[in-house]
């Protein structure tokens, strides 16, 4: 299976990118292939009508978006790693959902949400935001479970501080369980998409309700 990981942080040295790479390593160790889209280092234009071919605006999309779109489309499942910024998901991640629009890049493919907080109590708000507002037109499918990584700067490291050992062990065990679950979903959704009913039957149904 191929998994695409999306790190939504704006910070090149943030924990989200590191955790995304850690998860990618776990999946590769299980024999899967991965790609990591790090929005802190991959600059995508903000959505405009050039994405729909508007003259004077469309050229940048061929060079900057199409390679990313193609890589995402080749994946069987996704993992979104999102930090919490002031109780919200980052704007670069929201922009990515706008770019995915109402096409079939991620449609009817399973997604695991992993949120990241540097502190001990935050990280839940992006889960609610993503589940509520990010799938209407692109039709990606979040699995019921998610992972919140609090005290993220001390998690998934080669050496863990004694006060964080229990939390790190718990998150590690839970993450392995979630990756196995996501793999099962990805395999099941291959069969689902093969049936053909997930295809939009006409342009009038292009957008979700």
ABEGO torsion letter per residue (X at the ends): XBBBBBBABABAABAAAAAAAAAAAAAAAAGBBBBBBBAAABBBBBBBAAAAGBBGAAAAAAAAAAAAAAAAAABABBBBBBBBBGGBBBAAAAAAAAAAEABAAABGBBBBBBBBBABAABGAAAAAAAAAAAAAAAGBBBBABBBBBBGAAABGBABBBAAAAAAAAAAAAAAAAAAAAAAAAAAAAAAAAAAGAABBABAAAABBX
